[in-house]
Amino acid sequence: MKTHEAKRVEITIEAVMQSRLTDAIAGAGVTGYTILPVLGGSGRSGEWTREGQVGRTGMVQVVCIVRPERVDALLDAAFDVVERHIGVVCVTDCLVLRAERF
């Protein structure tokens, strides 16, 4: 089976910034992403959990898979949102089966 190179971009950010981030991603020409709730974790400020929080507090992770030539525009758009807020951006190489989807 033929595979195609792509980039997987994972952006973990405060839930209240979700729509601003997805608007920025769309503005960069990325039409597909998945949003996952983040239940807890640990970072520079120590451990935290979503348990007991009310409303849109907490974190979400937005996952995008894009062609390698589109990753720079996506990262520029994401960084404009993430740089002033709590957030982590990770980029990894991946392989996809249907390149026309990305």
C-alpha positions as protocol buffer text, in pm:
chain_id: "A"
residue {
  index: 1
  type: MET
  ca { x: 0 y: 0 z: 0 }
}
residue {
  index: 2
  type: LYS
  ca { x: 138 y: 341 z: -95 }
}
residue {
  index: 3
  type: THR
  ca { x: 183 y: 597 z: 181 }
}
residue {
  index: 4
  type: HIS
  ca { x: 248 y: 972 z: 161 }
}
residue {
  index: 5
  type: GLU
  ca { x: 449 y: 1197 z: 391 }
}
residue {
  index: 6
  type: ALA
  ca { x: 256 y: 1444 z: 607 }
}
residue {
  index: 7
  type: LYS
  ca { x: 297 y: 1645 z: 925 }
}
residue {
  index: 8
  type: ARG
  ca { x: 91 y: 1595 z: 1239 }
}
residue {
  index: 9
  type: VAL
  ca { x: 53 y: 1916 z: 1440 }
}
residue {
  index: 10
  type: GLU
  ca { x: -82 y: 1889 z: 1795 }
}
residue {
  index: 11
  type: ILE
  ca { x: -174 y: 2212 z: 1971 }
}
residue {
  index: 12
  type: THR
  ca { x: -269 y: 2197 z: 2337 }
}
residue {
  index: 13
  type: ILE
  ca { x: -426 y: 2522 z: 2455 }
}
residue {
  index: 14
  type: GLU
  ca { x: -670 y: 2664 z: 2709 }
}
residue {
  index: 15
  type: ALA
  ca { x: -1027 y: 2567 z: 2613 }
}
residue {
  index: 16
  type: VAL
  ca { x: -1141 y: 2931 z: 2611 }
}
residue {
  index: 17
  type: MET
  ca { x: -897 y: 2991 z: 2321 }
}
residue {
  index: 18
  type: GLN
  ca { x: -1032 y: 2704 z: 2109 }
}
residue {
  index: 19
  type: SER
  ca { x: -1242 y: 2910 z: 1867 }
}
residue {
  index: 20
  type: ARG
  ca { x: -968 y: 3170 z: 1821 }
}
residue {
  index: 21
  type: LEU
  ca { x: -723 y: 2890 z: 1739 }
}
residue {
  index: 22
  type: THR
  ca { x: -956 y: 2711 z: 1497 }
}
residue {
  index: 23
  type: ASP
  ca { x: -1035 y: 3042 z: 1324 }
}
residue {
  index: 24
  type: ALA
  ca { x: -661 y: 3103 z: 1283 }
}
residue {
  index: 25
  type: ILE
  ca { x: -610 y: 2750 z: 1150 }
}
residue {
  index: 26
  type: ALA
  ca { x: -891 y: 2798 z: 896 }
}
residue {
  index: 27
  type: GLY
  ca { x: -737 y: 3133 z: 797 }
}
residue {
  index: 28
  type: ALA
  ca { x: -414 y: 2946 z: 718 }
}
residue {
  index: 29
  type: GLY
  ca { x: -606 y: 2727 z: 473 }
}
residue {
  index: 30
  type: VAL
  ca { x: -632 y: 2416 z: 692 }
}
residue {
  index: 31
  type: THR
  ca { x: -980 y: 2269 z: 660 }
}
residue {
  index: 32
  type: GLY
  ca { x: -949 y: 1960 z: 876 }
}
residue {
  index: 33
  type: TYR
  ca { x: -873 y: 1916 z: 1244 }
}
residue {
  index: 34
  type: THR
  ca { x: -984 y: 1716 z: 1545 }
}
residue {
  index: 35
  type: ILE
  ca { x: -1048 y: 1864 z: 1891 }
}
residue {
  index: 36
  type: LEU
  ca { x: -992 y: 1648 z: 2197 }
}
residue {
  index: 37
  type: PRO
  ca { x: -1057 y: 1732 z: 2563 }
}
residue {
  index: 38
  type: VAL
  ca { x: -749 y: 1720 z: 2783 }
}
residue {
  index: 39
  type: LEU
  ca { x: -834 y: 1558 z: 3115 }
}
residue {
  index: 40
  type: GLY
  ca { x: -520 y: 1655 z: 3303 }
}
residue {
  index: 41
  type: GLY
  ca { x: -146 y: 1663 z: 3295 }
}
residue {
  index: 42
  type: SER
  ca { x: 169 y: 1801 z: 3443 }
}
residue {
  index: 43
  type: GLY
  ca { x: 390 y: 2090 z: 3335 }
}
residue {
  index: 44
  type: ARG
  ca { x: 608 y: 2369 z: 3466 }
}
residue {
  index: 45
  type: SER
  ca { x: 336 y: 2469 z: 3713 }
}
residue {
  index: 46
  type: GLY
  ca { x: 288 y: 2115 z: 3842 }
}
residue {
  index: 47
  type: GLU
  ca { x: 7 y: 1864 z: 3807 }
}
residue {
  index: 48
  type: TRP
  ca { x: -348 y: 1963 z: 3722 }
}
residue {
  index: 49
  type: THR
  ca { x: -677 y: 1791 z: 3648 }
}
residue {
  index: 50
  type: ARG
  ca { x: -998 y: 1896 z: 3480 }
}
residue {
  index: 51
  type: GLU
  ca { x: -1201 y: 1729 z: 3755 }
}
residue {
  index: 52
  type: GLY
  ca { x: -1418 y: 1973 z: 3944 }
}
residue {
  index: 53
  type: GLN
  ca { x: -1379 y: 2259 z: 3694 }
}
residue {
  index: 54
  type: VAL
  ca { x: -1689 y: 2439 z: 3573 }
}
residue {
  index: 55
  type: GLY
  ca { x: -1761 y: 2577 z: 3226 }
}
residue {
  index: 56
  type: ARG
  ca { x: -1501 y: 2603 z: 2951 }
}
residue {
  index: 57
  type: THR
  ca { x: -1200 y: 2600 z: 3179 }
}
residue {
  index: 58
  type: GLY
  ca { x: -932 y: 2343 z: 3123 }
}
residue {
  index: 59
  type: MET
  ca { x: -741 y: 2250 z: 2810 }
}
residue {
  index: 60
  type: VAL
  ca { x: -814 y: 2108 z: 2466 }
}
residue {
  index: 61
  type: GLN
  ca { x: -589 y: 1957 z: 2204 }
}
residue {
  index: 62
  type: VAL
  ca { x: -637 y: 2044 z: 1838 }
}
residue {
  index: 63
  type: VAL
  ca { x: -480 y: 1790 z: 1601 }
}
residue {
  index: 64
  type: CYS
  ca { x: -417 y: 1867 z: 1233 }
}
residue {
  index: 65
  type: ILE
  ca { x: -256 y: 1656 z: 964 }
}
residue {
  index: 66
  type: VAL
  ca { x: -125 y: 1857 z: 671 }
}
residue {
  index: 67
  type: ARG
  ca { x: 104 y: 1825 z: 373 }
}
residue {
  index: 68
  type: PRO
  ca { x: 463 y: 1923 z: 457 }
}
residue {
  index: 69
  type: GLU
  ca { x: 448 y: 2237 z: 240 }
}
residue {
  index: 70
  type: ARG
  ca { x: 152 y: 2370 z: 444 }
}
residue {
  index: 71
  type: VAL
  ca { x: 299 y: 2326 z: 791 }
}
residue {
  index: 72
  type: ASP
  ca { x: 476 y: 2665 z: 809 }
}
residue {
  index: 73
  type: ALA
  ca { x: 155 y: 2861 z: 745 }
}
residue {
  index: 74
  type: LEU
  ca { x: -25 y: 2651 z: 1006 }
}
residue {
  index: 75
  type: LEU
  ca { x: 249 y: 2704 z: 1265 }
}
residue {
  index: 76
  type: ASP
  ca { x: 258 y: 3080 z: 1203 }
}
residue {
  index: 77
  type: ALA
  ca { x: -119 y: 3102 z: 1254 }
}
residue {
  index: 78
  type: ALA
  ca { x: -112 y: 2883 z: 1564 }
}
residue {
  index: 79
  type: PHE
  ca { x: 180 y: 3068 z: 1720 }
}
residue {
  index: 80
  type: ASP
  ca { x: -2 y: 3400 z: 1689 }
}
residue {
  index: 81
  type: VAL
  ca { x: -267 y: 3253 z: 1923 }
}
residue {
  index: 82
  type: VAL
  ca { x: -50 y: 3037 z: 2149 }
}
residue {
  index: 83
  type: GLU
  ca { x: 236 y: 3278 z: 2219 }
}
residue {
  index: 84
  type: ARG
  ca { x: 40 y: 3481 z: 2476 }
}
residue {
  index: 85
  type: HIS
  ca { x: -139 y: 3188 z: 2644 }
}
residue {
  index: 86
  type: ILE
  ca { x: -71 y: 2854 z: 2806 }
}
residue {
  index: 87
  type: GLY
  ca { x: -8 y: 2608 z: 2526 }
}
residue {
  index: 88
  type: VAL
  ca { x: 217 y: 2354 z: 2364 }
}
residue {
  index: 89
  type: VAL
  ca { x: 270 y: 2294 z: 1991 }
}
residue {
  index: 90
  type: CYS
  ca { x: 422 y: 1968 z: 1867 }
}
residue {
  index: 91
  type: VAL
  ca { x: 505 y: 1868 z: 1509 }
}
residue {
  index: 92
  type: THR
  ca { x: 578 y: 1511 z: 1407 }
}
residue {
  index: 93
  type: ASP
  ca { x: 628 y: 1335 z: 1076 }
}
residue {
  index: 94
  type: CYS
  ca { x: 357 y: 1088 z: 980 }
}
residue {
  index: 95
  type: LEU
  ca { x: 241 y: 882 z: 685 }
}
residue {
  index: 96
  type: VAL
  ca { x: -109 y: 893 z: 540 }
}
residue {
  index: 97
  type: LEU
  ca { x: -282 y: 660 z: 299 }
}
residue {
  index: 98
  type: ARG
  ca { x: -500 y: 907 z: 111 }
}
residue {
  index: 99
  type: ALA
  ca { x: -293 y: 1219 z: 37 }
}
residue {
  index: 100
  type: GLU
  ca { x: -581 y: 1388 z: -145 }
}
residue {
  index: 101
  type: ARG
  ca { x: -755 y: 1427 z: 194 }
}
residue {
  index: 102
  type: PHE
  ca { x: -483 y: 1661 z: 321 }
}
